[in-house]
Amino acid sequence: MRTHWSIGTALILVACGADASPAEFTTGSSSSGADPTTTTTTTSETSGDSNTATLTTLTTDADSSSEVSSDTDAATTSTSATGSTGPDCPLGSLGCPCDGKTCESDALCVEGTCEALSNCNVDGYEPNDDEDSAVDLGELADGDDPGSVAGELDHALDVDWFTYAGIDELGIGPGVAPLRDLAADGALRLCKFLECPSGIVDTEVMCPEGSELSQSPSGRPGCCSSLSIAMPDFNCSGTTDDSAQVYIRLDNAVEQCVQYTVGYEY
């Protein structure tokens, strides 16, 4: 139902020395029809100058008022949504959001925010940021005690590579099962890749649960995980000798200055 109200306002001008009869007006009542409510006004005149009662009629449509109010609220909401919610923080600036790699030269993207570079400990194994510059750890046979290496990833873009020659001592148990035991004070990724003496094409690996099959930049097959990795099976096809060159890669540090220790055996 649409309801209409009319508000009449009468202004009466009184001439000097004469009492004027007040203007009389009637105000329309609520109506359920479609036509707007009409206000009628009756005025009286006094002797001398005529004093005219002036009536200003305001017709208000309830539904229209509601619509205007809603539109006003919507406009207010729109204005608030587009307004500034805080100081400007350009993408890539120090302390501001980053898209994973875009930061100013003196900042680094860490978990979505550009942070100042930290002064990490000196890593004595550097430079070992790629496969060709992997630090050589010598030889390790399947009957030898495990070895270990400790290092530090400065940031998410830092990569450390190590390699050693795994020797399959024929007849010595428990057999070849390359193991990498990882301990770190922050999140990172551990990968291990292998290559048989006869080449990559003859190298067969099986990745354990919790890891994923991967390939090194040079094409060596292997496995990657954020946890320790123990390959359940490794084989050099066409031979019973499962010796192989093993490569270890550590990368994807979530924070800065992540220290780690990797234990390895063959």
Number of C-alpha atoms within 10 A of each C-alpha: 9 13 16 21 20 20 15 19 13 18 14 16 13 17 14 8 6 11 10 17 13 17 18 12 16 13 15 16 13 13 14 12 11 10 8 18 20 15 19 12 15 12 16 13 14 14 10 8 11 13 20 17 21 15 19 13 17 14 15 15 16 14 13 11 11 11 12 12 12 12 12 12 12 12 12 11 12 11 11 11 10 8 9 9 8 6 6 8 11 11 16 23 20 20 18 16 20 22 14 15 14 16 23 16 11 11 18 27 29 22 14 15 21 25 22 16 16 12 9 14 13 10 15 10 17 15 13 19 19 16 18 12 14 20 20 14 13 9 15 20 17 21 16 12 10 15 14 13 12 15 20 26 25 22 22 21 15 17 21 23 23 22 22 20 19 23 19 20 16 13 7 11 10 9 15 26 16 19 18 24 16 21 16 15 12 14 16 23 17 22 25 27 24 31 26 22 14 13 12 15 13 15 22 17 19 16 19 16 11 12 19 14 15 17 16 18 10 10 13 21 20 26 23 23 21 16 18 19 23 21 19 14 14 20 21 22 14 10 10 10 16 22 25 24 16 21 22 23 21 25 22 16 22 18 17 22 21 20 20 18 16 19 15 21 20 27
